[in-house]
């Protein structure tokens, strides 16, 4: 995952500040099916980094990020190699970094619990395993 938020302004600064986030996630869980529909019940862990730019203004502009993910969903699989997936879930942060500027105090405090929604297209490659 890679994400960016629109830049925001602070009244006391002449420039905009932008928040970027990159992360890697792993999830596992059962995927019940009903015909061409799948219902993934996934849970996992995400880890990455939050970055504020311009970094010259913010002494601690890069901080580690980690969270627990719980993201159930539904997928429609019209072809064996193609699926349309919608998922909604919750993130629970293991760390809650605060970004501060000297003289201004905290400028960003990420929440401990968040909500996410995904809508996407999956291209699938079947794995064929021989059992001899």
PyMOL commands that set and color helices and strands:
alter all, ss='L'
color gray80, all
select strands_A, chain A and resi 2-4+8-9+16-28+31-34+37-53+62-79+82-93+98-101+105-109+113-123
alter strands_A, ss='S'
color yellow, strands_A
deselect
rebuild
show_as cartoon
